[in-house]
Amino acid sequence: MDEEAWLHGTEVYFDKWKLPLGKQPHKGGMDSHSAIFFTTSREYALGAANGRGGICSAKLLSTANVLDMNNCPNAVSERYRMQVAQKNIGKRNPQIIYSQYWREGWRSGGIMKYAPSSPQEAAIIQQKANLEIHAKHTPQDAAAHNELQLLTRNVIEELVVSARELGYEAVIGNEIDTLHPLGHKTYKIMVALTTKAITEPVWVSKPREG
């Protein structure tokens, strides 16, 4: 068993892991991922708990088939990239199409975000991001926020599904926090693609009631 403790931030209490996890209230009804996300950072886990303070921990089982994107041969990485490149978003995402951007994206954590495929598309996404930031509490803000959240969710879900299709039970990599008050920050993450890859949850701090 891997002795590293992985932390999962959540708004809701549960006794056992299950997939998919229940919908998080702050996600506005958006479907949960088909995997469970962990980090080594307490700070990042608390952010995922959305102010409720819920954190539980787990360890990777030694029997799990793990893809470590921070430390894997290029051939293994390329096989994974080609699998993702067959997906709806992956086949038009430069971070997936080009191997050099793929490896850099995993190093920086930017792979968890959509990379625009043209200056025109970049301008549209930036316009929505600006609207999300500056037009608080308006229907336009809500629409922009939901659209960008759904795009990010779908990018990540294609990474999850592709790794599972290749027979992996967990993936280790990095994710970038573009909203950190001190600027962009990269965190180490682990994505459990099946509950069979991890130990049962141990609560570090149970989520507070809303």
C-alpha positions in Angstrom: 0.0 0.0 0.0 1.2 3.5 -0.8 1.9 5.2 2.5 1.1 8.7 1.1 -2.1 10.1 2.5 -4.4 11.6 -0.1 -7.0 14.2 0.9 -10.5 14.7 -0.6 -12.4 17.9 0.1 -16.2 17.7 0.2 -19.3 19.4 1.4 -21.2 16.2 2.2 -20.6 13.4 4.7 -20.5 9.7 3.7 -19.4 6.4 5.2 -18.0 4.7 2.1 -16.7 5.7 -1.3 -19.1 5.2 -4.2 -19.0 6.3 -7.8 -20.3 8.5 -8.9 -20.2 10.7 -5.8 -23.2 12.6 -4.8 -23.7 16.0 -6.4 -22.0 18.9 -4.6 -24.4 21.7 -3.7 -22.1 24.4 -5.0 -21.9 22.8 -8.5 -25.5 23.9 -9.2 -26.8 20.4 -10.1 -24.0 19.6 -12.4 -23.3 15.8 -12.7 -20.4 14.6 -10.6 -17.3 13.1 -12.2 -17.1 9.4 -12.6 -13.9 9.4 -10.4 -12.8 10.7 -7.0 -10.3 13.5 -6.8 -7.6 13.8 -4.2 -4.7 16.1 -3.4 -1.7 16.1 -1.1 -2.5 19.8 -0.2 -4.8 20.5 2.8 -5.3 24.0 1.4 -6.6 22.7 -2.0 -8.8 20.1 -0.3 -10.4 22.8 1.8 -11.1 24.8 -1.3 -13.0 21.8 -2.7 -15.1 21.7 0.5 -16.5 25.1 -0.4 -16.4 26.6 3.1 -17.8 23.5 4.8 -14.4 22.2 6.0 -15.0 18.5 5.1 -11.8 16.6 4.4 -11.3 12.8 4.4 -8.2 10.8 3.5 -7.4 7.6 1.8 -4.3 5.7 0.6 -3.6 4.0 -2.7 -3.6 0.2 -2.5 -0.4 -1.5 -3.7 -2.5 -3.7 -6.0 -3.9 -0.7 -7.9 -2.9 -0.2 -11.5 -1.7 3.4 -11.3 -0.6 5.8 -14.1 1.8 8.4 -12.7 1.9 11.2 -15.3 4.7 12.9 -13.2 7.0 9.9 -13.7 6.1 7.6 -16.6 7.9 6.6 -19.9 7.1 8.7 -22.9 5.6 5.7 -24.7 3.1 5.3 -21.9 2.2 8.9 -21.9 1.7 8.9 -25.7 -0.6 5.9 -25.5 -2.7 7.8 -23.0 -2.6 11.0 -25.1 -3.8 9.2 -28.2 -6.7 7.7 -26.3 -7.8 11.1 -25.1 -7.3 12.5 -28.7 -10.2 10.3 -29.9 -12.7 12.1 -27.6 -15.0 15.0 -28.6 -13.1 17.7 -26.9 -9.7 16.0 -27.0 -9.5 15.9 -30.8 -9.7 19.7 -31.0 -7.8 20.6 -27.8 -4.1 21.6 -28.6 -3.0 20.3 -25.2 -4.1 16.9 -26.4 -3.2 17.1 -30.1 0.4 18.1 -29.6 2.6 15.9 -27.4 4.9 18.7 -26.2 1.8 20.7 -24.9 0.5 17.5 -23.4 3.5 16.9 -21.2 3.8 20.5 -20.2 0.0 20.5 -19.4 0.5 17.6 -17.0 3.5 19.3 -15.4 1.8 22.6 -14.9 -1.7 21.2 -14.2 -3.1 23.1 -17.1 -4.2 19.9 -18.7 -7.3 20.1 -16.5 -8.4 23.2 -18.4 -9.5 23.6 -22.0 -6.9 25.1 -24.3 -8.6 27.2 -27.1 -7.8 26.0 -30.6 -7.7 29.4 -32.2 -7.4 33.1 -31.3 -11.1 33.6 -32.0 -12.1 30.8 -29.6 -9.6 32.2 -27.0 -11.3 35.6 -27.3 -14.8 34.1 -26.8 -13.7 32.1 -23.7 -11.9 35.2 -22.3 -15.1 37.2 -22.8 -17.1 34.7 -20.8 -14.4 34.6 -18.1 -14.5 38.4 -17.8 -18.3 38.3 -17.6 -18.1 35.6 -14.9 -15.7 37.8 -12.9 -17.3 41.2 -13.3 -21.0 40.7 -13.8 -21.7 39.2 -10.4 -25.2 37.9 -9.5 -26.7 38.5 -12.9 -28.3 36.0 -15.3 -25.4 36.6 -17.7 -22.9 35.9 -15.0 -24.6 32.6 -14.1 -24.8 31.5 -17.7 -21.1 32.3 -18.3 -20.1 30.5 -15.1 -22.1 27.4 -15.8 -20.8 27.2 -19.4 -17.2 27.4 -18.3 -17.7 25.0 -15.5 -19.3 22.5 -17.8 -16.5 22.8 -20.3 -13.8 22.2 -17.6 -15.8 19.3 -16.3 -16.0 17.7 -19.7 -12.3 18.2 -20.4 -11.5 16.4 -17.1 -14.1 13.7 -17.6 -12.5 12.8 -21.0 -9.1 12.3 -19.2 -10.9 10.1 -16.6 -12.8 8.0 -19.2 -9.7 7.5 -21.4 -7.5 6.3 -18.5 -10.2 3.9 -17.4 -10.5 2.6 -21.0 -6.8 1.8 -20.9 -7.2 -0.3 -17.8 -5.9 2.1 -15.2 -7.4 2.3 -11.7 -5.9 5.7 -10.7 -4.0 8.5 -12.2 -1.4 10.8 -10.5 -0.7 14.2 -12.0 -1.1 17.9 -11.3 -3.9 20.5 -11.4 -3.7 24.2 -11.6 -5.7 26.6 -9.5 -6.1 29.7 -11.6 -8.2 31.5 -8.8 -5.6 31.3 -6.0 -5.2 34.8 -4.4 -1.4 34.7 -4.9 -1.7 33.8 -8.6 -1.7 30.5 -10.4 -0.7 27.6 -8.2 -0.1 23.9 -9.1 -1.1 21.1 -6.8 -0.3 17.4 -7.0 -3.5 15.3 -7.4 -4.6 11.7 -7.6 -7.7 10.6 -9.4 -9.2 7.3 -8.3 -11.0 5.8 -11.2 -12.5 3.0 -9.1 -13.1 2.6 -5.4 -11.1 -0.6 -5.5 -7.9 1.4 -5.8 -8.1 3.1 -2.5 -8.6 2.5 1.2 -11.9 3.4 3.0 -12.3 7.1 3.9 -10.9 8.3 7.2 -12.4 11.7 8.2 -9.9 14.4 9.0 -12.7 16.9 9.6 -16.4 16.3 8.9 -18.2 18.9 6.9 -20.1 21.6 8.8 -23.8 22.0 8.3 -24.8 24.7 5.8 
